[in-house]
Amino acid sequence: AALGLGTWKFVDDAKGTLKDEGNNVLGNYNYSLKDLFVGDMPQTSMAFGVTLTPISGLKIVTLLNYYDNNYSNWSPSSREYDDGETPDRDQVWMAPSYSKLDLHLTYDLPISVAGTNMMVFAHVFNALDAMYVQDAYDNSNYNAHNDDGDHDATSAEVFLGTPRYFNAGLKVSF
């Protein structure tokens, strides 16, 4: 089992001055970042795994992962404002929490051919075929439903997680 809890957010706004190689000021910049959550990483994650070995050579592994508080990715430059303007301090969209279950099976075959050892394996990823938003990008210029400057679901470009898939095979060690 594993648990990850975080509260990753900016503690203050940022200001900067751009200068050329002659130390001449080219511009001053203000960014409204205070109390905005860092995007593109779930701030809550849990994993629970169980390994069973019911008979010699057989291993069955189940792994359940849970993710929450996953804020859309965004750039601090999107929060730039000029002196006298009202800074945008709205939180970006948070994707819904999700969980997924993976199953893994390996079996060491009790036979040997020409001194080789063989193992069969199978993996089922996202075994329950959950549909989930794995990542999102705030106010995307490419695939958001609208780009009205709000920080809601319709202004986010979303990337859905991979549906159920599997692989299987034979491993030969010599």
C-alpha positions as CSV (number, residue, x, y, z in Angstrom):
1,A,0.0,0.0,0.0
2,A,1.1,3.6,-0.6
3,L,-0.4,7.0,0.1
4,G,0.7,10.3,-1.3
5,L,-0.9,13.5,0.0
6,G,0.2,17.0,-1.0
7,T,-0.9,20.6,-1.0
8,W,1.2,22.0,-3.8
9,K,0.3,25.6,-4.4
10,F,2.1,28.9,-5.0
11,V,2.7,30.9,-1.8
12,D,3.0,34.3,-3.4
13,D,2.8,36.3,-6.6
14,A,5.8,36.7,-8.7
15,K,7.4,39.8,-10.3
16,G,10.2,40.1,-12.7
17,T,12.2,42.5,-14.8
18,L,13.6,41.7,-18.2
19,K,16.9,43.4,-19.1
20,D,19.2,43.2,-22.1
21,E,22.9,42.5,-22.0
22,G,23.5,46.3,-21.3
23,N,21.3,46.1,-18.2
24,N,18.6,48.2,-19.9
25,V,15.1,47.4,-18.7
26,L,13.0,45.9,-21.5
27,G,9.9,45.2,-19.4
28,N,8.4,44.5,-16.0
29,Y,6.2,41.5,-15.4
30,N,3.6,40.6,-12.7
31,Y,2.1,37.1,-12.3
32,S,-0.9,36.4,-10.1
33,L,0.1,33.0,-8.6
34,K,-0.7,33.2,-4.9
35,D,-2.8,30.3,-3.6
36,L,-3.1,28.7,-7.1
37,F,-2.6,24.9,-7.1
38,V,0.2,23.4,-9.2
39,G,-1.3,21.6,-12.1
40,D,-0.7,18.3,-14.0
41,M,-0.1,16.1,-10.9
42,P,-2.7,14.5,-8.6
43,Q,-2.2,15.9,-5.1
44,T,-3.8,12.8,-3.6
45,S,-2.8,9.3,-4.8
46,M,-3.2,5.9,-3.2
47,A,-2.1,2.5,-4.4
48,F,-3.1,-0.9,-2.9
49,G,-1.6,-4.1,-4.2
50,V,-2.1,-7.8,-3.3
51,T,0.1,-10.6,-4.5
52,L,-1.2,-14.2,-4.3
53,T,0.9,-17.4,-4.9
54,P,-1.7,-20.1,-4.7
55,I,0.6,-22.8,-6.2
56,S,4.3,-23.1,-6.8
57,G,5.3,-20.9,-9.8
58,L,2.0,-19.1,-10.1
59,K,1.8,-15.4,-9.1
60,I,-1.3,-13.3,-9.3
61,V,-1.0,-9.5,-8.6
62,T,-3.8,-7.0,-8.3
63,L,-3.1,-3.3,-8.1
64,L,-5.7,-0.7,-7.4
65,N,-4.7,3.0,-7.9
66,Y,-6.7,6.0,-6.9
67,Y,-6.1,9.7,-7.9
68,D,-7.7,12.9,-6.7
69,N,-7.2,16.6,-6.6
70,N,-5.7,16.7,-10.1
71,Y,-5.7,20.3,-11.3
72,S,-5.4,21.1,-15.0
73,N,-2.0,22.0,-16.2
74,W,-1.4,25.7,-16.8
75,S,1.4,28.1,-17.3
76,P,2.3,31.0,-14.9
77,S,2.6,33.2,-18.0
78,S,-1.2,32.8,-18.5
79,R,-1.6,34.8,-15.3
80,E,0.5,37.8,-16.3
81,Y,-1.1,41.2,-15.6
82,D,-0.1,44.8,-15.9
83,D,0.0,47.3,-13.0
84,G,-3.5,48.6,-12.4
85,E,-5.2,45.6,-13.9
86,T,-7.2,43.2,-11.8
87,P,-5.3,39.9,-11.7
88,D,-6.9,36.6,-12.5
89,R,-6.9,34.6,-9.3
90,D,-9.5,31.9,-10.2
91,Q,-8.4,28.3,-9.6
92,V,-8.0,26.1,-12.7
93,W,-10.4,23.2,-13.3
94,M,-9.9,20.1,-11.2
95,A,-10.5,16.8,-13.0
96,P,-12.8,14.3,-11.3
97,S,-11.1,11.7,-9.1
98,Y,-10.7,8.2,-10.6
99,S,-9.4,4.8,-9.8
100,K,-8.2,1.9,-12.0
101,L,-7.5,-1.7,-11.4
102,D,-4.6,-3.7,-13.1
103,L,-4.2,-7.4,-13.0
104,H,-1.0,-9.4,-13.6
105,L,-0.4,-13.1,-13.8
106,T,2.8,-15.1,-14.3
107,Y,3.3,-18.8,-14.3
108,D,6.6,-20.6,-14.4
109,L,6.0,-23.6,-16.6
110,P,7.2,-26.9,-15.0
111,I,9.0,-28.0,-18.1
112,S,12.4,-27.3,-19.6
113,V,13.4,-27.6,-23.2
114,A,17.1,-27.8,-24.0
115,G,18.0,-26.3,-20.6
116,T,15.6,-23.3,-20.9
117,N,13.1,-22.0,-18.4
118,M,9.8,-20.8,-19.6
119,M,7.2,-18.5,-18.1
120,V,3.8,-17.4,-19.4
121,F,2.4,-14.0,-18.5
122,A,-0.7,-12.0,-18.9
123,H,-1.5,-8.4,-17.9
124,V,-4.8,-6.6,-17.9
125,F,-4.5,-2.8,-17.5
126,N,-7.6,-0.8,-16.5
127,A,-9.4,-4.1,-16.0
128,L,-12.8,-2.5,-15.2
129,D,-12.5,-0.3,-18.3
130,A,-12.9,2.9,-16.3
131,M,-13.3,6.1,-18.3
132,Y,-11.3,8.9,-16.7
133,V,-9.6,12.2,-17.3
134,Q,-5.9,11.5,-16.9
135,D,-4.7,15.0,-17.7
136,A,-6.2,18.4,-18.7
137,Y,-4.8,21.7,-19.9
138,D,-6.4,25.0,-18.8
139,N,-7.8,27.3,-21.5
140,S,-6.4,25.3,-24.4
141,N,-6.2,27.0,-27.7
142,Y,-6.6,23.7,-29.5
143,N,-9.2,21.4,-28.1
144,A,-11.2,23.2,-25.4
145,H,-15.0,23.5,-26.0
146,N,-14.6,27.2,-25.5
147,D,-11.8,29.6,-24.5
148,D,-13.7,32.3,-22.7
149,G,-11.1,32.8,-20.0
150,D,-13.0,30.8,-17.4
151,H,-11.2,28.0,-15.7
152,D,-13.9,25.4,-16.0
153,A,-14.4,22.0,-17.7
154,T,-15.5,23.6,-20.9
155,S,-12.3,25.6,-21.2
156,A,-10.0,22.6,-20.6
157,E,-8.5,20.3,-23.1
158,V,-8.7,16.8,-21.6
159,F,-6.8,13.7,-22.2
160,L,-8.7,10.5,-21.4
161,G,-7.0,7.6,-19.8
162,T,-6.3,4.4,-21.8
163,P,-9.2,2.0,-21.9
164,R,-8.8,-1.6,-20.9
165,Y,-6.0,-3.4,-22.8
166,F,-4.0,-6.5,-22.2
167,N,-0.9,-8.3,-23.3
168,A,0.2,-11.9,-22.9
169,G,3.2,-13.9,-23.9
170,L,5.9,-16.5,-23.3
171,K,9.3,-15.7,-21.8
172,V,12.1,-18.1,-22.5
173,S,15.3,-17.8,-20.4
174,F,18.4,-19.7,-21.4
